[in-house]
């Protein structure tokens, strides 16, 4: 067999495992990024709702009873 093919056959499993590792890490990083964006959006909406409630309370209205 050609030595070049032998060398490629020896490296192929390592390349495959490396590719699988890269795909897995990339998926984890993308999932983390989207989760952080969703949490930031939720936090911004909560702050906006709290600010609106505070503004209503400072206008002399009574807060809703719970």
C-alpha positions as CSV (number, residue, x, y, z in Angstrom):
1,X,0.0,0.0,0.0
2,X,1.1,3.5,-0.6
3,X,2.6,5.2,2.5
4,X,0.4,8.3,1.9
5,X,-2.8,6.2,2.1
6,X,-1.4,4.4,5.3
7,X,-0.8,7.8,6.9
8,X,-4.2,9.1,6.0
9,X,-5.9,5.9,7.3
10,X,-4.1,6.4,10.6
11,X,-5.2,10.0,10.9
12,X,-8.8,9.5,9.8
13,X,-10.1,8.4,13.3
14,X,-8.5,11.3,15.0
15,X,-9.9,13.7,12.5
16,X,-13.4,12.2,12.9
17,X,-13.3,12.4,16.7
18,X,-12.0,16.0,16.5
19,X,-14.8,16.9,14.2
20,X,-17.4,15.4,16.5
21,X,-15.9,17.3,19.5
22,X,-16.0,20.5,17.5
23,X,-19.7,20.0,16.6
24,X,-20.6,19.2,20.2
25,X,-18.8,22.2,21.6
26,X,-20.3,24.5,19.0
27,X,-23.8,23.2,19.9
28,X,-23.2,23.9,23.6
29,X,-21.9,27.4,22.9
30,X,-24.8,28.3,20.6
31,X,-27.3,26.9,23.2
32,X,-25.7,29.0,25.9
33,X,-25.8,32.1,23.7
34,X,-29.5,31.7,22.9
35,X,-30.3,31.1,26.6
36,X,-28.4,34.2,27.7
37,X,-30.3,36.2,25.1
38,X,-33.7,34.8,26.3
39,X,-32.8,35.6,29.9
40,X,-31.8,39.1,29.0
41,X,-35.0,39.7,27.2
42,X,-37.0,38.4,30.1
43,X,-35.1,40.6,32.6
44,X,-35.7,43.6,30.4
45,X,-39.4,42.9,30.2
46,X,-39.5,42.5,34.0
47,X,-37.7,45.8,34.6
48,X,-40.0,47.5,32.2
49,X,-43.1,46.1,34.0
50,X,-41.7,47.1,37.4
51,X,-41.0,50.6,36.1
52,X,-44.5,50.9,34.7
53,X,-46.0,49.7,38.0
54,X,-43.8,52.1,40.0
55,X,-44.9,55.0,37.7
56,X,-48.6,54.1,38.2
57,X,-48.1,54.0,42.0
58,X,-46.4,57.4,42.1
59,X,-49.4,59.0,40.2
60,X,-51.6,58.6,43.3
61,X,-53.2,55.3,42.4
62,X,-53.4,52.6,44.9
63,X,-51.5,49.4,44.1
64,X,-53.7,46.4,43.3
65,X,-54.4,44.2,46.2
66,X,-53.1,40.7,46.2
